[in-house]
Amino acid sequence: MNYKFIESDTELKKVCDALLSEKIIAVDLEADSMYCFKEKICLIQIATAKEAFLVDPFKIKEVSSFLKILENDDVMKVFHGADFDIRSLDRDYQARVNNLFDTEIACRFLGIKERGLAALLKRNFNVDADKKYQKADWAERPLKQGMIEYCVGDVAYLTKLYDIIHQKLAAKGRLPWAKEEFEIQKKVRYENNYVLPLFRKFKGAGKIDNRSLAVLENLLQVRLEIAQKKDKPLFKIMSNASLMTMARMKPVTIDQMVKTRAISQRQADMYGKLCAEAIVRAENLDHKELPSYPKTRRPRKDARVQERIERLKKMREKLSHSIGIEPGFLLNNAIIASIASKNPATSEDLLKIENIRHWQVEAIGRDIISTLGY
């Protein structure tokens, strides 16, 4: 596909003004989360059926013309796996995406298990996508030719893929179902994961004692501060596994850290002293000063509710095969638990349950009510 670099405000406005006459465009982003602490959009790819545009946000000062395209209800924007892109656009530009079509979500309604873009391109167009640049440093300039070919390839076939998937969805009568999910997807927003206490976003933190939790929190804050100063992602400072090992074992000397293999000698040379100080501070806290992981009150197990859950799961497995939609997408466990607890008797009652979709009620609502014994 022919492509053109857009490196000035004037060029971007000219291109976006022309795109307003298009019915459908493909959009994708490249970012640098693997290489820096403060992730940012490094490249914006836009494509029509005939041409691709590579927008360099490092050289563009005014993106309002692009944001108007995203917000425009008359131009359909095709993304593949839009969650990351929409959150990134919100974070960097407070952008809103209207008239969204997500090919990855759409594939779920067609029962397609291999939904990665490379697999879809191979399946539909016999194109072998080279994914070696997937984790490249997209802040790098100039971009390598291979990187350019890779990012153009990500959008070159999206409008054609849309045509194929849209037709199949319409034939199955599932286009309204997919549209409901697109509307939900477009409303996701960027979330700041660095709100204190940091352990609340750390997997496994709820399973350790309060003293270990204090150590973990201090180490998480040390890692965060180092990452910010060095502008590197957290995992390139110290891994989560390293922090959890130190939280549990509480080594107070650099030698102990290395001997227990909590961190490498290189990490110990750079960060060992800071880690030791963080551990000692937590060890010296009075018991009343120790943090505690917020406990979620789980409702007392009700035998009748549990029995409904089991029946609903069996129903889901059976219908998953006949409808051709994966079980977890057809009806996830959280919604099953809510249904079992509320025990709705009608479709109207079902729709009152939090997070349930209209398409789910349409597709399997009667089966749910029947399974519950009504």
Backbone torsions as a table, in degrees:
resi	resn	phi	psi	omega
1	MET	NA	138.4	174.8
2	ASN	-65.2	141.2	178.8
3	TYR	-137.6	158.0	-179.4
4	LYS	-140.7	133.9	175.5
5	PHE	-79.4	135.3	177.0
6	ILE	-111.9	113.0	-171.6
7	GLU	-127.5	13.0	177.5
8	SER	-143.7	155.9	179.5
9	ASP	-59.6	-39.7	-178.9
10	THR	-63.2	-45.2	179.4
11	GLU	-63.6	-42.6	-178.0
12	LEU	-63.2	-43.5	179.9
13	LYS	-63.3	-41.2	179.6
14	LYS	-61.4	-45.5	-180.0
15	VAL	-65.6	-45.2	-177.6
16	CYS	-67.2	-35.5	175.6
17	ASP	-61.0	-39.7	178.8
18	ALA	-70.5	-34.9	-179.4
19	LEU	-67.1	-21.0	179.0
20	LEU	-62.3	-20.0	178.8
21	SER	-89.3	-4.6	178.9
22	GLU	-83.5	146.8	176.3
23	LYS	-85.0	-27.8	-175.3
24	ILE	-150.7	136.2	175.7
25	ILE	-136.5	157.8	175.7
26	ALA	-102.7	143.7	-179.3
27	VAL	-136.3	140.7	174.8
28	ASP	-151.0	161.5	179.8
29	LEU	-131.5	153.0	168.2
30	GLU	-122.5	139.1	-178.6
31	ALA	-131.5	-179.6	-173.6
32	ASP	-122.9	36.6	-175.9
33	SER	-63.2	-21.8	-179.1
34	MET	-80.7	-7.1	-169.9
35	TYR	-127.5	-10.7	-178.5
36	CYS	-146.1	165.5	-179.6
37	PHE	-75.4	-51.5	-178.3
38	LYS	-91.3	94.5	-178.1
39	GLU	-62.3	145.5	179.4
40	LYS	-147.3	157.7	174.5
41	ILE	-72.3	127.4	-177.1
42	CYS	-108.2	-19.8	-179.5
43	LEU	-158.6	139.4	176.4
44	ILE	-118.3	122.6	177.9
45	GLN	-105.6	130.1	177.0
46	ILE	-127.9	138.1	179.6
47	ALA	-142.5	141.4	166.9
48	THR	-96.6	-171.1	178.1
49	ALA	-68.5	-17.4	-172.6
50	LYS	-117.0	-23.6	-170.6
51	GLU	-147.9	148.0	177.9
52	ALA	-114.7	148.5	177.6
53	PHE	-125.5	128.6	179.7
54	LEU	-107.3	107.8	-175.2
55	VAL	-93.9	123.2	-180.0
56	ASP	-94.2	102.2	-176.6
57	PRO	-68.4	-14.2	177.9
58	PHE	-73.2	-20.8	-178.4
59	LYS	-109.4	-9.5	-179.5
60	ILE	-96.7	129.5	178.8
61	LYS	-100.3	-28.7	-174.8
62	GLU	-121.7	108.6	-176.2
63	VAL	-105.6	9.7	-173.9
64	SER	-58.4	-33.9	-179.4
65	SER	-66.3	-35.6	176.9
66	PHE	-70.4	-40.2	-179.8
67	LEU	-64.4	-33.9	177.8
68	LYS	-65.1	-35.8	176.5
69	ILE	-63.7	-46.3	-179.3
70	LEU	-60.7	-37.8	-177.1
71	GLU	-81.5	-16.8	-174.5
72	ASN	-65.6	127.9	-178.4
73	ASP	-78.1	-15.8	-175.6
74	ASP	-91.3	-15.5	179.5
75	VAL	-106.7	116.8	178.1
76	MET	-76.8	133.4	177.5
77	LYS	-106.9	118.0	179.8
78	VAL	-98.0	120.4	174.1
79	PHE	-117.5	161.2	169.0
80	HIS	-118.7	111.8	-175.5
81	GLY	66.8	68.1	-167.3
82	ALA	-78.3	-11.0	-172.8
83	ASP	-53.8	-53.6	-179.5
84	PHE	-60.7	-43.7	-177.3
85	ASP	-64.1	-43.9	-178.0
86	ILE	-67.3	-39.3	176.9
87	ARG	-65.2	-39.3	179.6
88	SER	-67.1	-42.1	179.0
89	LEU	-64.7	-35.6	176.2
90	ASP	-67.3	-44.8	-177.8
91	ARG	-63.0	-46.5	-173.1
92	ASP	-86.9	-32.3	-173.1
93	TYR	-129.6	-1.0	-172.4
94	GLN	52.7	38.0	-176.8
95	ALA	-79.6	152.7	175.2
96	ARG	-123.4	137.0	-177.2
97	VAL	-111.0	117.7	176.0
98	ASN	-109.9	159.5	-178.7
99	ASN	53.2	59.5	-178.1
100	LEU	-92.7	141.7	168.9
101	PHE	-131.1	117.2	-178.3
102	ASP	-105.9	111.1	-175.9
103	THR	-65.7	-29.2	179.4
104	GLU	-69.0	-46.7	177.5
105	ILE	-62.7	-43.3	-178.6
106	ALA	-57.8	-38.2	-179.3
107	CYS	-63.2	-27.6	179.2
108	ARG	-64.0	-34.3	179.7
109	PHE	-76.4	-10.4	177.6
110	LEU	-104.1	3.9	178.5
111	GLY	70.6	22.5	179.8
112	ILE	-82.8	117.8	-175.8
113	LYS	-82.4	-40.4	178.6
114	GLU	-89.1	92.5	-171.7
115	ARG	-105.2	3.8	175.6
116	GLY	-62.8	148.1	-176.0
117	LEU	-60.1	-39.8	179.9
118	ALA	-59.8	-42.9	179.7
119	ALA	-65.5	-39.0	179.8
120	LEU	-69.0	-38.6	178.5
121	LEU	-65.8	-39.5	178.4
122	LYS	-65.7	-44.3	-176.3
123	ARG	-66.6	-41.5	-172.8
124	ASN	-95.4	-27.9	-174.3
125	PHE	-128.4	2.5	-178.0
126	ASN	54.9	39.0	179.3
127	VAL	-104.5	129.0	176.8
128	ASP	-94.0	107.1	-179.1
129	ALA	-84.5	128.3	177.4
130	ASP	-85.4	109.3	-174.6
131	LYS	-94.8	12.8	-176.2
132	LYS	-68.0	-17.9	179.1
133	TYR	-95.0	7.3	-177.6
134	GLN	-59.0	-34.8	-178.2
135	LYS	-109.6	26.7	179.8
136	ALA	-73.4	163.9	176.2
137	ASP	-85.0	99.8	-174.5
138	TRP	-79.7	-3.1	172.6
139	ALA	-83.3	-9.0	-179.4
140	GLU	-65.7	138.9	173.8
141	ARG	-139.5	138.4	-3.2
142	PRO	-73.6	155.7	177.7
143	LEU	-71.3	140.1	175.9
144	LYS	-67.9	153.3	-179.6
145	GLN	-59.3	-38.3	178.8
146	GLY	-63.3	-35.9	178.2
147	MET	-67.5	-39.3	179.1
148	ILE	-63.7	-45.4	180.0
149	GLU	-63.4	-38.0	179.1
150	TYR	-63.2	-49.5	-174.8
151	CYS	-72.9	-29.9	173.5
152	VAL	-67.2	-40.0	179.7
153	GLY	-61.6	-29.6	-179.4
154	ASP	-65.6	-25.7	-178.8
155	VAL	-113.6	-14.2	-172.6
156	ALA	-59.7	-34.7	-175.1
157	TYR	-106.0	0.5	-172.2
158	LEU	-64.1	-38.9	-179.8
159	THR	-69.8	-34.2	176.1
160	LYS	-69.9	-38.0	177.2
161	LEU	-64.0	-40.3	175.7
162	TYR	-55.9	-47.1	-178.8
163	ASP	-55.8	-44.5	-178.1
164	ILE	-67.0	-49.3	-175.6
165	ILE	-69.5	-40.8	178.8
166	HIS	-58.7	-43.9	-179.5
167	GLN	-63.4	-41.6	-179.4
168	LYS	-68.9	-39.4	177.8
169	LEU	-63.4	-44.0	-180.0
170	ALA	-62.6	-41.6	-179.2
171	ALA	-63.2	-33.5	179.3
172	LYS	-86.5	-6.6	-177.7
173	GLY	74.0	23.0	-175.6
174	ARG	-108.7	8.2	179.4
175	LEU	-61.4	-43.8	177.2
176	PRO	-61.6	-33.9	177.9
177	TRP	-61.6	-48.4	-179.2
178	ALA	-63.2	-39.9	-178.8
179	LYS	-62.0	-34.9	177.6
180	GLU	-62.9	-42.1	178.1
181	GLU	-67.6	-36.4	178.3
182	PHE	-62.3	-40.2	179.5
183	GLU	-63.1	-37.1	177.6
184	ILE	-71.1	-41.9	-178.3
185	GLN	-62.0	-39.1	-175.8
186	LYS	-68.5	-13.3	-177.4
187	LYS	-94.2	-0.8	178.6
188	VAL	-66.8	151.7	-177.9
189	ARG	-133.8	157.1	177.5
190	TYR	-62.8	138.2	178.5
191	GLU	-118.8	131.1	176.5
192	ASN	-81.1	116.1	-177.3
193	ASN	-89.0	5.1	-173.6
194	TYR	-110.4	41.4	176.6
195	VAL	-95.5	132.8	-179.5
196	LEU	-74.3	145.9	-5.5
197	PRO	-76.1	141.9	-175.2
198	LEU	-69.5	-25.7	-176.0
199	PHE	-64.2	-17.5	-178.7
200	ARG	-66.8	-20.5	178.2
201	LYS	-104.6	11.2	-174.4
202	PHE	-104.1	121.4	-178.1
203	LYS	-64.1	127.9	178.3
204	GLY	96.2	-8.3	-177.3
205	ALA	-63.9	-29.6	-178.7
206	GLY	-74.2	-5.6	-176.1
207	LYS	-104.4	2.5	-178.9
208	ILE	-111.1	160.2	-177.8
209	ASP	-72.3	169.2	-173.4
210	ASN	-64.3	-36.4	178.6
211	ARG	-66.0	-44.2	178.0
212	SER	-64.0	-34.3	179.0
213	LEU	-65.3	-38.3	177.2
214	ALA	-63.9	-41.8	177.0
215	VAL	-62.1	-46.7	-179.5
216	LEU	-58.5	-45.8	-178.5
217	GLU	-61.6	-43.5	178.5
218	ASN	-62.3	-41.8	-180.0
219	LEU	-67.7	-38.5	177.7
220	LEU	-62.2	-40.1	179.5
221	GLN	-69.7	-36.4	175.9
222	VAL	-62.4	-47.6	-179.6
223	ARG	-61.7	-41.8	-179.9
224	LEU	-61.7	-44.7	-179.2
225	GLU	-64.0	-42.3	178.5
226	ILE	-63.5	-46.1	-178.8
227	ALA	-60.4	-40.8	179.2
228	GLN	-64.2	-44.2	-178.4
229	LYS	-66.2	-39.7	-177.3
230	LYS	-88.5	-8.3	-174.8
231	ASP	52.1	54.3	177.5
232	LYS	-128.7	152.1	177.2
233	PRO	-65.1	153.6	-175.8
234	LEU	-55.1	-42.8	-174.7
235	PHE	-66.2	-19.4	178.1
236	LYS	-85.4	-6.3	173.4
237	ILE	-91.4	-65.7	175.5
238	MET	-148.1	145.1	-178.8
239	SER	-78.0	161.1	175.1
240	ASN	-60.6	-38.1	-179.9
241	ALA	-62.2	-39.2	178.7
242	SER	-62.9	-44.4	-179.6
243	LEU	-65.0	-40.2	179.7
244	MET	-67.6	-37.7	177.2
245	THR	-61.0	-45.8	179.3
246	MET	-67.4	-35.0	178.9
247	ALA	-64.3	-37.9	-178.7
248	ARG	-78.5	-42.2	-173.2
249	MET	-91.9	-23.1	175.9
250	LYS	53.1	52.7	177.6
251	PRO	-69.2	130.4	-176.2
252	VAL	-105.7	2.9	174.2
253	THR	-127.3	156.5	179.6
254	ILE	-63.9	-38.8	179.0
255	ASP	-59.8	-41.7	179.3
256	GLN	-64.4	-38.6	179.2
257	MET	-61.0	-43.2	-178.3
258	VAL	-72.6	-42.5	-178.2
259	LYS	-63.9	-35.8	178.9
260	THR	-83.6	0.3	179.5
261	ARG	60.3	27.3	175.4
262	ALA	-66.5	-41.8	175.9
263	ILE	-139.0	162.7	179.6
264	SER	-78.2	167.5	177.8
265	GLN	-61.7	-38.5	179.8
266	ARG	-63.0	-45.0	177.7
267	GLN	-64.7	-39.5	179.8
268	ALA	-61.5	-40.3	179.0
269	ASP	-62.7	-36.6	-176.4
270	MET	-86.8	-42.1	-169.4
271	TYR	-122.6	-3.6	-173.9
272	GLY	-56.4	-45.5	-178.1
273	LYS	-62.2	-43.9	179.9
274	LEU	-63.8	-39.5	179.2
275	CYS	-66.0	-44.1	180.0
276	ALA	-60.3	-43.3	179.0
277	GLU	-63.0	-39.4	179.8
278	ALA	-65.0	-39.5	-179.7
279	ILE	-68.4	-44.3	180.0
280	VAL	-61.9	-40.9	179.1
281	ARG	-59.5	-42.1	-179.9
282	ALA	-69.4	-37.4	179.7
283	GLU	-65.4	-29.1	-176.7
284	ASN	-87.5	-3.3	179.1
285	LEU	-68.5	141.7	171.4
286	ASP	-66.6	155.2	-177.4
287	HIS	-57.2	-39.2	-177.9
288	LYS	-68.5	-16.1	179.7
289	GLU	-90.5	-7.6	-176.5
290	LEU	-69.9	141.0	177.0
291	PRO	-75.1	161.1	174.4
292	SER	-133.5	143.9	-179.9
293	TYR	-76.2	131.2	-178.5
294	PRO	-58.9	126.2	-179.3
295	LYS	-91.1	130.9	177.0
296	THR	-89.5	123.5	178.7
297	ARG	-74.8	112.7	178.1
298	ARG	-91.1	132.9	179.5
299	PRO	-61.6	146.2	178.7
300	ARG	-58.5	135.6	-176.9
301	LYS	-63.5	127.9	178.2
302	ASP	-107.3	123.6	-176.3
303	ALA	-58.2	-36.9	-179.5
304	ARG	-68.4	-39.8	178.2
305	VAL	-65.4	-44.6	179.4
306	GLN	-59.8	-39.4	-179.8
307	GLU	-66.6	-38.0	176.7
308	ARG	-64.9	-41.4	179.4
309	ILE	-58.0	-46.2	-179.4
310	GLU	-62.8	-41.0	178.9
311	ARG	-65.4	-41.6	-179.5
312	LEU	-66.0	-38.0	178.5
313	LYS	-65.7	-40.3	177.0
314	LYS	-64.3	-41.7	176.7
315	MET	-60.2	-43.8	-179.6
316	ARG	-60.2	-44.6	-179.3
317	GLU	-60.9	-43.7	-179.1
318	LYS	-64.9	-46.9	-177.6
319	LEU	-71.0	-29.9	178.4
320	SER	-56.3	-42.6	-179.6
321	HIS	-69.7	-43.8	-176.3
322	SER	-72.5	-34.5	-179.2
323	ILE	-85.2	-28.5	179.6
324	GLY	82.9	35.6	175.9
325	ILE	-129.5	134.6	-176.9
326	GLU	-57.2	142.0	-173.9
327	PRO	-53.0	-48.5	-176.3
328	GLY	-64.9	-25.0	177.4
329	PHE	-87.8	-36.3	179.2
330	LEU	-60.9	-42.4	179.3
331	LEU	-164.8	108.1	-176.1
332	ASN	-78.8	166.9	-174.1
333	ASN	-63.5	-34.2	-179.9
334	ALA	-63.7	-42.5	179.4
335	ILE	-70.2	-37.6	176.6
336	ILE	-58.4	-43.4	179.3
337	ALA	-63.0	-40.2	178.4
338	SER	-65.5	-41.8	179.1
339	ILE	-63.1	-44.4	-179.1
340	ALA	-62.8	-36.2	-179.7
341	SER	-72.5	-44.4	-177.3
342	LYS	-77.1	-29.0	179.1
343	ASN	52.3	58.2	-176.9
344	PRO	-66.8	145.8	-177.8
345	ALA	-103.4	-16.0	-177.7
346	THR	-137.0	167.0	176.6
347	SER	-62.8	-35.1	178.5
348	GLU	-63.6	-39.6	176.6
349	ASP	-65.5	-38.3	179.3
350	LEU	-60.1	-42.7	-176.9
351	LEU	-67.1	-16.2	178.4
352	LYS	-81.2	-10.3	-177.7
353	ILE	-77.2	132.8	-175.2
354	GLU	-59.2	133.9	174.9
355	ASN	74.1	-1.7	176.0
356	ILE	-74.4	145.2	-178.0
357	ARG	-97.3	154.8	174.4
358	HIS	-63.2	-37.7	-177.9
359	TRP	-65.9	-31.9	178.4
360	GLN	-68.2	-40.3	178.6
361	VAL	-66.4	-39.6	178.0
362	GLU	-65.1	-42.7	-174.1
363	ALA	-74.9	-43.7	-172.4
364	ILE	-135.7	12.8	-178.1
365	GLY	-56.1	-46.4	-179.6
366	ARG	-62.7	-38.1	179.8
367	ASP	-66.4	-37.8	178.1
368	ILE	-63.1	-49.6	-178.7
369	ILE	-61.7	-40.8	179.1
370	SER	-65.7	-40.9	179.2
371	THR	-63.3	-33.3	179.3
372	LEU	-76.9	-7.5	174.3
373	GLY	98.5	16.2	-179.8
374	TYR	-99.7	NA	NA
